[in-house]
Amino acid sequence: MGPLVPDLISANLNLIAALLIGVLFGMILEQAGFSSTKKLVGLFYGYDFTVLRVFFTAGVTAMLGVIALEHFGLLDMGLVYVNPTFLWSAMAGGLIMGLGFVIGGFCPGTSVCAAAIGKIDAMVFIAGAFIGVLFFGEAYPLFEHLYKAGDMGSPQIFQTLGISQSLFAFLLAAVALSAFWFVSIIENKVNGVQAAPVRFTPYYFSLASAGVLMAVSAFIFTARKPSLVNALEVPGAVESHRVEMMTPDELAYRLLNDPDRKLRIMDFRPAEEHAKLNLPGSISVTLDNLFEKETAKTLRLRGKITVFAAEDELTERKLAIIASELGYKRIKILQGGLKGFREQILDFKPSKTATDFEKENTYRFREKARKEIPVLIRNNKAAGPVIQKAKRVLGGC
């Protein structure tokens, strides 16, 4: 299962769900005919393109599903593993797998599906795959240079092409629909079928409508972070949102009189700046962290008052509004930012002698805070706690 936000499924239930999904996936593959070598290799001979249709449909559906889940904040894309691309080894491996597919009649996944229903040739195919894995492992020093050649990191195609995620998703869905029509023409010609590949019947009309709807939906489920950030750049957008504030005096008071640490400070400055001024209980975070699973766990802890701190108040306001749009509550910002906190508390210098009782008490408190808070900062950890990023789980087909 994917890294859902929040954790809707526990780690143990996750394994059970994965097992059930795997069983259902195998059943669907078998029902689609993927245990038949004739149907599988039909892709290469042009008489049956079921494999192409199934894989294109699965790819487009999964792509749009991931985009939609990320759009609604239900999936942490930072934890989704993207296989690294080694160009030359990928080309060599693709050629070997293609030849193996044609000769053996199976790919690794469909061979397991066929073996599960008792097909002996599939079992032999799996045994051959294990022998190939063993051979590659033992001969790895000979292939290492090719294996690591053309390292491109873990790119995403839309970024490589320099287009938006939505546009790429739309184009891929459009390519899939076009491919379905094109391979139907090839199938009919190879099989000697005279009927038109696409007919204006309710069946074909429904399929085409569903495909077009899926393609257009790519523009509806935009990437969440850019859309929220761009919305705040509109004139008046920040001012139209109400944000709760905490004054520097209140923050200083809570730092000095909060033994239970009910106060949680999220510091959005660069990590090196946070290391220089590390308020007790503060956590070094970034804008990206707000969209991640681990931050969701932190911000949903009850009994805590969260203060967003940055160098200036405008940045804090924008971050608090984004957090509010993500569904987080009880978020406050530091009035005047950390710049104001330094001026009023840490570097406090009364402009003149206090003239009334209230100002006298304020000055007296700030004098105390100016002396004691730096001691708390020095006693705090050098870099302070940082939002811990969960590790990506490696894997994939």
Secondary structure, 3 states (H helix, E strand, C coil): CCCECCCCCCHHHHHHHHHHHHHHHHHHHHHCCCCCHHHHHHHHHCCCCHHHHHHHHHHHHHHHHHHHHHHCCCECHHHCCCCCCEHHHHHHHHHHHHHHHHHHCCCHHHHHHHHHCCCHHHHHHHHHHHHHHHHHHHCHHHHHHHHCCCECCCCCHHHHHCCCHHHHHHHHHHHHHHHHHHHHHHHHHHHCCCCCCCCCCHHHHHHHHHHHHHHHHCCCCCCHHHHHHHHCCCCCCCCCCCCEEECHHHHHHHHHCCCCCCEEEEECCCHHHHHHCCCCCEEECCCHHHHCHHHHHHHCCCCCEEEEECCCHHHHHHHHHHHHHCCCCCEEEECCHHHHHHHHHHCCCCCCCCCCHHHHHHHHHHHHHHHHHHHHHHHCCCCCCECCCCCCCCCCC
